[in-house]
């Protein structure tokens, strides 16, 4: 073993992060050890502060540093338009397009029969409440274009069938079986603009 145990420990912890393999983890440790101690301390303190202070928006489920997230606090957004996403990272991908000016509803998951995740584990009851309370006119279902995303989209469409709200689904410019967070900005913008009504 040519590296100190502490180096290996830090590298192993970084290697547990998504998208970080053993080589990338080692590179990060080498980089951090080359930085001034104040910079490393500031990074550690920022991470701890984020973990303590960031919670979920009580309205939409996005990350927030208070009761409401930045999107829900923005009075220029169209409150009659609601985009339903599986995860916060999907919301982030859509926001980066700059093409959407409505509000969001984060499910924090998707219906997944194999993993035994049913509608009761998602934020669907709160979705129905929001639609009635906020007089939402259109719900854009932006679940991922894969089997579980399709099941979730159909469930939402059936759930809202009795209401007067229009339920649309983002267009299939997003490849089947992929995740929204990996789509490029142009493709995601086109998918939003060419959304279609969900057929039950």
Backbone as CSV, one residue per row, in Angstrom:
resi,resn,N_x,N_y,N_z,CA_x,CA_y,CA_z,C_x,C_y,C_z
1,UNK,0.854,-1.184,0.000,0.000,0.000,0.000,0.895,1.241,0.000
2,UNK,0.843,2.030,-1.073,1.747,3.166,-1.189,1.087,4.486,-0.797
3,UNK,-0.216,4.463,-0.473,-0.923,5.677,-0.065,-1.388,5.538,1.385
4,UNK,-1.436,6.663,2.115,-1.884,6.601,3.514,-3.320,6.094,3.634
5,UNK,-3.625,5.481,4.771,-4.969,4.948,5.003,-6.032,6.036,4.900
6,UNK,-5.712,7.243,5.399,-6.688,8.329,5.361,-7.010,8.717,3.922
7,UNK,-5.999,8.717,3.054,-6.215,9.002,1.633,-7.194,7.983,1.055
8,UNK,-6.937,6.712,1.334,-7.776,5.628,0.806,-9.202,5.743,1.336
9,UNK,-9.331,6.128,2.608,-10.661,6.284,3.213,-11.457,7.393,2.515
10,UNK,-10.800,8.549,2.310,-11.483,9.678,1.648,-11.839,9.306,0.213
11,UNK,-10.913,8.663,-0.485,-11.164,8.244,-1.867,-12.345,7.278,-1.941
12,UNK,-12.418,6.347,-0.989,-13.527,5.376,-0.976,-14.863,6.082,-0.759
13,UNK,-14.873,7.095,0.114,-16.118,7.834,0.365,-16.540,8.627,-0.868
14,UNK,-15.580,9.270,-1.510,-15.894,10.015,-2.739,-16.341,9.062,-3.839
15,UNK,-15.761,7.865,-3.859,-16.121,6.866,-4.864,-17.540,6.345,-4.722
16,UNK,-18.162,6.594,-3.574,-19.564,6.205,-3.379,-20.534,7.175,-4.043
17,UNK,-20.030,8.338,-4.457,-20.891,9.325,-5.110,-21.231,8.864,-6.520
18,UNK,-22.450,9.179,-7.014,-22.826,8.754,-8.369,-21.913,9.368,-9.426
19,UNK,-21.486,8.539,-10.358,-20.655,9.020,-11.463,-19.180,9.159,-11.123
20,UNK,-18.800,8.845,-9.893,-17.394,8.949,-9.486,-16.826,7.543,-9.304
21,UNK,-15.927,7.169,-10.200,-15.264,5.874,-10.087,-14.004,5.993,-9.245
22,UNK,-13.291,4.892,-9.039,-12.080,4.907,-8.200,-11.004,5.883,-8.687
23,UNK,-10.780,5.954,-10.008,-9.745,6.859,-10.533,-10.130,8.316,-10.327
24,UNK,-11.396,8.631,-10.606,-11.864,10.007,-10.416,-11.803,10.387,-8.937
25,UNK,-12.137,9.441,-8.066,-12.083,9.700,-6.622,-10.649,10.001,-6.190
26,UNK,-9.698,9.215,-6.690,-8.285,9.469,-6.371,-7.859,10.845,-6.859
27,UNK,-8.263,11.217,-8.077,-7.898,12.536,-8.620,-8.438,13.659,-7.737
28,UNK,-9.677,13.492,-7.255,-10.272,14.511,-6.383,-9.488,14.643,-5.078
29,UNK,-9.065,13.521,-4.509,-8.294,13.581,-3.261,-6.949,14.254,-3.507
30,UNK,-6.265,13.890,-4.601,-4.997,14.551,-4.936,-5.206,16.061,-5.057
31,UNK,-6.284,16.455,-5.750,-6.579,17.878,-5.945,-6.822,18.574,-4.603
32,UNK,-7.678,17.976,-3.768,-8.022,18.595,-2.482,-6.801,18.734,-1.576
33,UNK,-5.925,17.741,-1.596,-4.729,17.804,-0.751,-3.744,18.868,-1.227
34,UNK,-3.864,19.272,-2.485,-3.009,20.335,-3.028,-3.549,21.732,-2.723
35,UNK,-4.792,21.821,-2.241,-5.428,23.119,-1.989,-5.081,23.632,-0.591
36,UNK,-5.172,24.974,-0.411,-4.956,25.530,0.934,-5.984,24.962,1.917
37,UNK,-5.576,24.801,3.159,-6.459,24.219,4.176,-7.759,25.011,4.320
38,UNK,-7.684,26.339,4.196,-8.887,27.179,4.315,-9.917,26.838,3.241
39,UNK,-9.445,26.560,2.023,-10.361,26.216,0.925,-11.047,24.873,1.180
40,UNK,-10.286,23.915,1.677,-10.853,22.593,1.968,-11.854,22.699,3.113
41,UNK,-11.503,23.500,4.128,-12.418,23.699,5.257,-13.707,24.379,4.784
42,UNK,-13.577,25.388,3.907,-14.756,26.102,3.390,-15.670,25.152,2.619
43,UNK,-15.071,24.244,1.838,-15.863,23.253,1.100,-16.616,22.341,2.069
44,UNK,-15.917,21.852,3.081,-16.541,20.955,4.065,-17.664,21.671,4.810
45,UNK,-17.428,22.930,5.181,-18.451,23.698,5.905,-19.661,23.974,5.022
46,UNK,-19.419,24.255,3.733,-20.530,24.487,2.795,-21.394,23.242,2.648
47,UNK,-20.750,22.086,2.560,-21.488,20.823,2.450,-22.331,20.567,3.698
48,UNK,-21.752,20.794,4.863,-22.483,20.569,6.113,-23.638,21.558,6.253
49,UNK,-23.399,22.816,5.862,-24.461,23.830,5.937,-25.599,23.479,4.988
50,UNK,-25.254,23.016,3.789,-26.281,22.622,2.816,-27.114,21.466,3.365
51,UNK,-26.449,20.499,3.975,-27.158,19.344,4.542,-28.106,19.770,5.661
52,UNK,-27.676,20.746,6.472,-28.503,21.230,7.592,-29.660,22.110,7.129
53,UNK,-29.391,22.999,6.167,-30.325,24.081,5.845,-31.278,23.785,4.690
54,UNK,-30.881,22.908,3.781,-31.727,22.657,2.614,-32.753,21.585,2.949
55,UNK,-34.008,21.930,2.706,-35.115,21.014,2.973,-35.975,20.937,1.709
56,UNK,-37.223,20.501,1.822,-38.106,20.422,0.660,-39.173,21.506,0.729
57,UNK,-39.449,22.099,-0.418,-40.509,23.102,-0.545,-41.844,22.455,-0.169
58,UNK,-42.599,23.103,0.707,-43.875,22.518,1.153,-44.920,22.536,0.046
59,UNK,-44.677,23.331,-0.997,-45.650,23.442,-2.084,-45.385,22.438,-3.204
60,UNK,-44.142,22.371,-3.665,-43.858,21.557,-4.861,-42.906,20.387,-4.632
61,UNK,-42.144,20.403,-3.525,-41.207,19.310,-3.275,-39.803,19.549,-3.783
62,UNK,-39.541,20.742,-4.350,-38.197,21.106,-4.793,-37.330,21.383,-3.561
63,UNK,-36.021,21.494,-3.751,-35.157,21.916,-2.651,-35.479,23.360,-2.283
64,UNK,-35.392,23.672,-0.991,-35.673,25.032,-0.524,-34.855,25.314,0.728
65,UNK,-34.643,26.607,0.986,-33.976,27.018,2.224,-34.968,27.704,3.150
66,UNK,-36.217,27.415,2.966,-37.281,27.968,3.791,-38.545,27.204,3.467
67,UNK,-39.686,27.838,3.670,-40.966,27.196,3.369,-41.138,26.900,1.885
68,UNK,-40.766,27.891,1.049,-40.968,27.779,-0.400,-39.646,27.854,-1.145
69,UNK,-39.574,27.158,-2.276,-38.374,27.192,-3.115,-38.346,28.471,-3.948
70,UNK,-37.255,28.682,-4.660,-37.091,29.880,-5.490,-38.151,29.949,-6.587
71,UNK,-38.502,28.809,-7.171,-39.492,28.791,-8.255,-40.865,29.196,-7.728
72,UNK,-41.278,28.608,-6.618,-42.605,28.905,-6.061,-42.711,30.339,-5.549
73,UNK,-41.588,30.943,-5.185,-41.593,32.330,-4.716,-41.647,33.335,-5.863
74,UNK,-41.384,32.880,-7.076,-41.309,33.773,-8.240,-42.714,34.099,-8.746
75,UNK,-43.169,35.323,-8.499,-44.537,35.721,-8.865,-44.727,35.870,-10.371
76,UNK,-43.645,35.869,-11.134,-43.770,35.989,-12.596,-44.078,34.640,-13.263
77,UNK,-44.028,33.548,-12.501,-44.309,32.229,-13.071,-45.810,32.054,-13.273
78,UNK,-46.167,31.232,-14.267,-47.569,30.942,-14.573,-48.066,29.836,-13.638
79,UNK,-48.846,30.223,-12.625,-49.324,29.268,-11.615,-50.407,28.339,-12.146
80,UNK,-50.929,28.615,-13.342,-51.971,27.762,-13.933,-51.371,26.584,-14.703
81,UNK,-50.045,26.597,-14.855,-49.331,25.566,-15.608,-48.438,24.798,-14.638
82,UNK,-48.620,23.487,-14.571,-47.904,22.668,-13.597,-47.191,21.518,-14.302
83,UNK,-45.886,21.435,-14.110,-45.082,20.369,-14.714,-44.747,19.335,-13.641
84,UNK,-45.166,18.090,-13.868,-44.930,17.006,-12.909,-43.668,16.249,-13.316
85,UNK,-42.711,16.174,-12.397,-41.450,15.469,-12.658,-41.228,14.398,-11.593
86,UNK,-40.387,13.434,-11.924,-40.096,12.353,-10.981,-39.186,12.824,-9.850
87,UNK,-38.122,13.520,-10.212,-37.102,13.901,-9.233,-36.701,15.361,-9.411
88,UNK,-36.044,15.915,-8.404,-35.599,17.308,-8.458,-34.599,17.509,-9.591
89,UNK,-33.777,16.514,-9.873,-32.798,16.663,-10.961,-33.493,16.831,-12.314
90,UNK,-34.718,16.295,-12.467,-35.481,16.496,-13.701,-35.970,17.938,-13.785
91,UNK,-36.418,18.478,-12.662,-36.809,19.892,-12.584,-35.628,20.763,-12.994
92,UNK,-34.460,20.444,-12.469,-33.244,21.203,-12.775,-32.936,21.174,-14.269
93,UNK,-33.081,20.004,-14.895,-32.816,19.876,-16.336,-33.778,20.742,-17.144
94,UNK,-35.058,20.759,-16.758,-36.052,21.564,-17.478,-35.783,23.047,-17.271
95,UNK,-35.428,23.440,-16.051,-35.140,24.855,-15.770,-33.981,25.367,-16.619
96,UNK,-32.998,24.521,-16.864,-31.824,24.938,-17.642,-32.181,25.272,-19.084
97,UNK,-33.325,24.775,-19.578,-33.724,25.095,-20.958,-34.192,26.539,-21.072
98,UNK,-34.721,27.099,-19.983,-35.277,28.456,-20.030,-36.578,28.528,-20.803
99,UNK,-37.119,27.377,-21.214,-38.317,27.340,-22.072,-39.609,27.202,-21.285
100,UNK,-39.514,26.977,-19.991,-40.714,26.716,-19.190,-40.846,27.768,-18.104
101,UNK,-42.039,28.367,-17.995,-42.258,29.435,-17.017,-43.398,29.127,-16.051
102,UNK,-43.810,27.872,-15.967,-44.847,27.493,-15.016,-44.241,27.026,-13.707
103,UNK,-45.041,26.334,-12.905,-44.586,25.780,-11.633,-44.365,24.271,-11.775
104,UNK,-43.886,23.654,-10.717,-43.546,22.229,-10.745,-44.244,21.468,-9.623
105,UNK,-44.265,20.145,-9.811,-44.664,19.240,-8.728,-43.732,18.034,-8.807
106,UNK,-42.947,17.822,-7.756,-41.969,16.732,-7.731,-42.575,15.522,-7.020
107,UNK,-42.607,14.395,-7.716,-43.178,13.166,-7.156,-42.238,12.464,-6.176
108,UNK,-40.941,12.705,-6.315,-39.913,12.000,-5.533,-39.983,10.494,-5.780
109,UNK,-40.089,10.149,-7.066,-40.102,8.747,-7.460,-41.025,8.511,-8.631
110,UNK,-41.272,7.257,-8.905,-42.174,6.866,-9.989,-42.783,5.518,-9.606
111,UNK,-43.922,5.204,-10.207,-44.533,3.897,-9.951,-43.604,2.825,-10.516
112,UNK,-43.265,1.858,-9.686,-42.327,0.812,-10.092,-42.790,-0.518,-9.494
113,UNK,-43.556,-1.302,-10.272,-44.100,-2.562,-9.751,-43.027,-3.533,-9.250
114,UNK,-41.884,-3.571,-9.914,-40.825,-4.511,-9.523,-40.238,-4.142,-8.160
115,UNK,-40.072,-2.828,-7.925,-39.519,-2.366,-6.641,-40.604,-2.157,-5.588
116,UNK,-41.841,-2.536,-5.937,-42.987,-2.399,-5.024,-43.241,-0.946,-4.619
117,UNK,-43.067,-0.024,-5.582,-43.387,1.390,-5.347,-44.713,1.677,-6.032
118,UNK,-45.734,1.918,-5.237,-47.063,2.211,-5.772,-47.392,3.686,-5.677
119,UNK,-48.563,4.083,-6.141,-48.979,5.486,-6.101,-48.956,6.084,-4.696
120,UNK,-49.201,5.249,-3.680,-49.224,5.738,-2.302,-47.889,6.247,-1.806
121,UNK,-46.792,5.819,-2.451,-45.456,6.271,-2.044,-45.061,7.581,-2.715
122,UNK,-45.868,8.064,-3.646,-45.556,9.297,-4.376,-46.405,10.456,-3.864
123,UNK,-46.052,11.650,-4.274,-46.757,12.866,-3.834,-47.970,13.141,-4.724
124,UNK,-48.827,12.141,-4.906,-49.966,12.284,-5.821,-51.192,12.909,-5.159
125,UNK,-51.418,12.613,-3.886,-52.539,13.231,-3.181,-52.375,14.735,-3.109
126,UNK,-51.148,15.156,-2.840,-50.840,16.590,-2.775,-50.996,17.238,-4.152
127,UNK,-50.699,16.484,-5.212,-50.867,16.991,-6.579,-52.327,17.344,-6.840
128,UNK,-53.233,16.458,-6.494,-54.668,16.693,-6.700,-55.121,17.921,-5.906
129,UNK,-54.652,18.044,-4.668,-54.984,19.216,-3.840,-54.532,20.501,-4.509
130,UNK,-53.303,20.509,-5.003,-52.755,21.714,-5.640,-53.566,22.122,-6.860
131,UNK,-53.960,21.143,-7.656,-54.710,21.438,-8.880,-56.020,22.142,-8.547
132,UNK,-56.687,21.687,-7.500,-57.959,22.309,-7.109,-57.748,23.660,-6.435
133,UNK,-56.797,23.736,-5.517,-56.567,24.973,-4.770,-56.015,26.090,-5.647
134,UNK,-55.120,25.747,-6.568,-54.461,26.759,-7.404,-55.147,26.964,-8.747
135,UNK,-56.265,26.259,-8.974,-57.011,26.383,-10.230,-56.105,26.151,-11.447
136,UNK,-55.328,25.069,-11.397,-54.402,24.725,-12.480,-55.190,24.359,-13.729
137,UNK,-54.738,24.850,-14.899,-55.421,24.599,-16.171,-54.769,23.490,-16.992
138,UNK,-53.440,23.345,-16.833,-52.738,22.293,-17.590,-51.680,21.644,-16.715
139,UNK,-51.628,20.326,-16.780,-50.586,19.550,-16.106,-49.733,18.900,-17.189
140,UNK,-48.451,19.262,-17.222,-47.510,18.643,-18.161,-46.823,17.500,-17.420
141,UNK,-47.046,16.285,-17.871,-46.414,15.128,-17.227,-45.050,14.918,-17.889
142,UNK,-43.995,15.197,-17.126,-42.629,15.082,-17.650,-41.892,13.950,-16.947
143,UNK,-42.574,12.806,-16.824,-41.898,11.623,-16.287,-40.967,11.074,-17.364
144,UNK,-39.985,10.295,-16.948,-39.005,9.776,-17.902,-39.659,8.847,-18.925
145,UNK,-39.175,8.875,-20.180,-39.777,8.060,-21.249,-39.322,6.608,-21.199
146,UNK,-39.695,5.936,-20.126,-39.397,4.509,-19.978,-40.628,3.825,-19.393
147,UNK,-40.545,2.534,-19.152,-41.709,1.764,-18.707,-42.357,2.354,-17.455
148,UNK,-41.555,2.606,-16.423,-42.106,3.136,-15.171,-42.630,4.558,-15.336
149,UNK,-41.936,5.350,-16.154,-42.409,6.709,-16.422,-43.740,6.703,-17.148
150,UNK,-43.900,5.758,-18.091,-45.166,5.638,-18.832,-46.312,5.214,-17.914
151,UNK,-46.040,4.252,-17.030,-47.070,3.807,-16.080,-47.501,4.975,-15.191
152,UNK,-46.517,5.727,-14.715,-46.800,6.866,-13.836,-47.613,7.923,-14.566
153,UNK,-47.252,8.195,-15.821,-47.980,9.193,-16.618,-49.432,8.776,-16.824
154,UNK,-49.647,7.508,-17.146,-51.013,7.019,-17.347,-51.821,7.083,-16.051
155,UNK,-51.181,6.769,-14.948,-51.876,6.829,-13.658,-52.311,8.267,-13.364
156,UNK,-51.424,9.215,-13.604,-51.751,10.626,-13.364,-52.899,11.065,-14.262
157,UNK,-52.851,10.662,-15.536,-53.922,11.029,-16.475,-55.268,10.488,-16.004
158,UNK,-55.289,9.242,-15.535,-56.545,8.649,-15.032,-56.995,9.323,-13.740
159,UNK,-56.036,9.658,-12.896,-56.336,10.323,-11.629,-57.021,11.670,-11.850
160,UNK,-56.616,12.351,-12.932,-57.135,13.696,-13.198,-58.233,13.714,-14.256
161,UNK,-58.647,12.536,-14.720,-59.620,12.451,-15.822,-60.937,13.146,-15.501
162,UNK,-61.361,13.097,-14.259,-62.653,13.689,-13.882,-62.581,15.206,-13.741
163,UNK,-61.386,15.743,-13.648,-61.240,17.197,-13.496,-61.237,17.858,-14.871
164,UNK,-61.282,19.176,-14.881,-61.294,19.912,-16.146,-59.893,20.257,-16.626
165,UNK,-58.896,19.827,-15.886,-57.525,20.174,-16.231,-57.061,19.404,-17.472
166,UNK,-56.316,20.074,-18.328,-55.721,19.425,-19.508,-54.455,18.703,-19.057
167,UNK,-54.313,17.443,-19.439,-53.127,16.659,-19.075,-52.343,16.361,-20.343
168,UNK,-51.096,16.856,-20.407,-50.245,16.635,-21.578,-48.982,15.892,-21.153
169,UNK,-48.293,15.347,-22.150,-47.039,14.623,-21.903,-45.983,15.212,-22.810
170,UNK,-44.764,15.354,-22.300,-43.702,15.886,-23.145,-43.532,14.992,-24.367
171,UNK,-43.151,15.605,-25.485,-43.007,14.878,-26.751,-41.880,13.852,-26.656
172,UNK,-41.888,12.910,-27.574,-40.928,11.807,-27.522,-39.636,12.093,-28.268
173,UNK,-39.229,13.360,-28.306,-37.888,13.680,-28.804,-36.850,13.135,-27.839
174,UNK,-37.304,12.893,-26.613,-36.445,12.249,-25.621,-36.442,10.754,-25.941
175,UNK,-35.262,10.143,-26.148,-35.232,8.719,-26.495,-35.899,7.843,-25.438
176,UNK,-36.629,6.834,-25.894,-37.270,5.884,-24.981,-36.214,5.203,-24.108
177,UNK,-36.537,5.064,-22.843,-35.638,4.391,-21.920,-34.576,5.288,-21.314
178,UNK,-34.592,6.595,-21.664,-33.564,7.494,-21.139,-34.109,8.314,-19.974
179,UNK,-33.243,9.117,-19.367,-33.628,9.989,-18.261,-33.532,11.443,-18.697
180,UNK,-34.465,12.263,-18.227,-34.508,13.681,-18.610,-33.223,14.416,-18.278
181,UNK,-32.621,14.094,-17.140,-31.450,14.844,-16.701,-30.292,14.751,-17.695
182,UNK,-30.289,13.731,-18.566,-29.197,13.562,-19.516,-29.511,14.123,-20.903
183,UNK,-30.728,14.641,-21.090,-31.113,15.204,-22.391,-30.452,16.567,-22.578
184,UNK,-30.076,16.880,-23.830,-29.506,18.195,-24.080,-30.618,19.249,-24.058
185,UNK,-30.221,20.502,-23.893,-31.182,21.598,-23.722,-32.110,21.729,-24.921
186,UNK,-31.582,21.613,-26.147,-32.417,21.760,-27.348,-33.492,20.672,-27.396
187,UNK,-33.094,19.425,-27.182,-34.049,18.303,-27.227,-35.133,18.459,-26.175
188,UNK,-34.738,18.865,-24.978,-35.699,19.033,-23.888,-36.648,20.191,-24.165
189,UNK,-36.127,21.269,-24.742,-36.976,22.412,-25.114,-38.007,21.989,-26.148
190,UNK,-37.565,21.243,-27.168,-38.478,20.756,-28.207,-39.538,19.820,-27.620
191,UNK,-39.126,18.970,-26.698,-40.062,18.028,-26.072,-41.149,18.766,-25.303
192,UNK,-40.771,19.862,-24.643,-41.752,20.667,-23.905,-42.705,21.375,-24.855
193,UNK,-42.148,21.974,-25.903,-42.962,22.760,-26.833,-43.918,21.889,-27.640
194,UNK,-43.530,20.645,-27.921,-44.351,19.756,-28.756,-45.105,18.717,-27.933
195,UNK,-45.354,19.041,-26.677,-46.079,18.108,-25.811,-47.453,17.798,-26.384
196,UNK,-47.975,16.633,-26.050,-49.266,16.186,-26.581,-50.197,15.799,-25.437
197,UNK,-51.496,15.784,-25.726,-52.471,15.364,-24.724,-52.290,13.886,-24.423
198,UNK,-52.428,13.530,-23.171,-52.305,12.125,-22.767,-53.614,11.413,-23.079
199,UNK,-53.514,10.337,-23.850,-54.695,9.545,-24.207,-54.877,8.422,-23.196
200,UNK,-56.056,8.354,-22.591,-56.331,7.310,-21.592,-56.934,6.090,-22.277
